[in-house]
Every structure is written in C-alpha cells, then in structure tokens.
Amino acid sequence: MDALRQANGIRTARAKLKRDLKAGRVTIQDLLTDPPEFVLTAKVFDVLLAVPKYGRVKANRVLNQCRISPAKTIGGLSERQRGELVSLLRR
C-alpha cells in the first residue's frame, strides 16, 4: 500500500508539473538543469509534449538532433545530452 501511495503522489506531482509547463509557470530549461526527484524517472519525450508549441513531430525532431532516444528518462540523460537539449530549447 505504501508503494501505491508513493506512486500516486509521484503521478500527481508530475501532472501538476505538466500543467505548470503548459501555463508557462515553469520553464523546460530550468526543469532539465535542476530536475526534482519525482521527475527523474519521467521520459524526456513526455515532458517535452507538455511544453507549449511542442507536439510529437517537433519533440521527436529535437530529440533526434540531440541524439536522445525517445525512451530516455530525465534522470538518465548524460551531461552532454542535457546541455545540448537545454541549449537547443533556449532558441
């Protein structure tokens, strides 16, 4: 039951984070440079989809440019991948 409670808490926190990204209260660059604990296991592709003006095609294009698999998690990004992604998203 504790694991279920913890998983529900993480899902709730991620949903709030995605709403904040959509509304512009949180920037994707800040999120990627200093990710909170609950978002480390989230897929980069799913988080990119929450960013305004980013759909499946644009998110895939960005990930391909940075040589990042769509299945990669935020916590699994290397420093090179994280840096490339942040600099590309700042444009």
MOUR-V504857 format. One record per residue. N is the residue number from 1. SS is DSSP state (h for helix, s for strand, l for the rest). PHI is phi in radians with two decimals (* if undefined). BURIAL is + if it has 24 or more other C-alpha atoms within 12 Angstrom, else -. Layout:
# MOUR-V504857
N&SS&PHI&BURIAL + N&SS&PHI&BURIAL
This chain:
# MOUR-V504857
1&l&*&- + 2&h&-1.12&- + 3&h&-1.12&- + 4&h&-1.14&- + 5&h&-1.10&- + 6&h&-1.15&- + 7&h&-1.10&- + 8&h&-1.13&- + 9&h&-1.10&- + 10&h&-1.16&- + 11&h&-1.08&- + 12&h&-1.12&- + 13&h&-1.12&- + 14&h&-1.16&+ + 15&h&-1.09&- + 16&h&-1.13&- + 17&h&-1.07&+ + 18&h&-1.13&+ + 19&h&-1.12&- + 20&h&-1.14&- + 21&h&-1.11&+ + 22&h&-1.06&- + 23&h&-1.42&- + 24&l&1.52&- + 25&l&-1.34&- + 26&l&-2.26&- + 27&l&-1.73&+ + 28&h&-1.14&+ + 29&h&-1.14&+ + 30&h&-1.12&- + 31&h&-1.12&+ + 32&h&-1.29&+ + 33&h&-1.31&+ + 34&l&-2.41&- + 35&l&-1.30&+ + 36&l&-1.19&- + 37&h&-0.97&- + 38&h&-1.24&+ + 39&h&-1.77&+ + 40&l&-1.08&- + 41&l&-1.67&- + 42&l&-1.40&+ + 43&s&-1.32&+ + 44&h&-1.04&+ + 45&h&-1.02&+ + 46&h&-1.12&+ + 47&h&-1.22&+ + 48&h&-1.09&+ + 49&h&-1.13&+ + 50&l&-1.43&+ + 51&l&-1.37&+ + 52&l&-1.00&- + 53&l&1.25&- + 54&l&-2.04&- + 55&l&-1.91&- + 56&h&-1.09&- + 57&h&-1.16&- + 58&h&-1.15&- + 59&h&-1.11&+ + 60&h&-1.11&- + 61&h&-1.10&- + 62&h&-1.09&+ + 63&h&-1.13&+ + 64&h&-1.14&- + 65&h&-1.08&- + 66&l&-1.58&+ + 67&l&0.99&- + 68&l&-2.09&+ + 69&l&-1.20&- + 70&l&-1.08&+ + 71&l&-1.52&- + 72&l&-1.19&+ + 73&s&-1.59&+ + 74&l&-1.09&+ + 75&l&-1.22&+ + 76&l&-1.58&- + 77&l&-1.25&+ + 78&l&-1.38&- + 79&h&-1.09&- + 80&h&-1.09&- + 81&h&-1.09&+ + 82&h&-1.08&+ + 83&h&-1.12&- + 84&h&-1.07&+ + 85&h&-1.12&+ + 86&h&-1.11&+ + 87&h&-1.17&- + 88&h&-1.20&- + 89&h&-1.34&+ + 90&h&-1.30&- + 91&l&-1.12&-
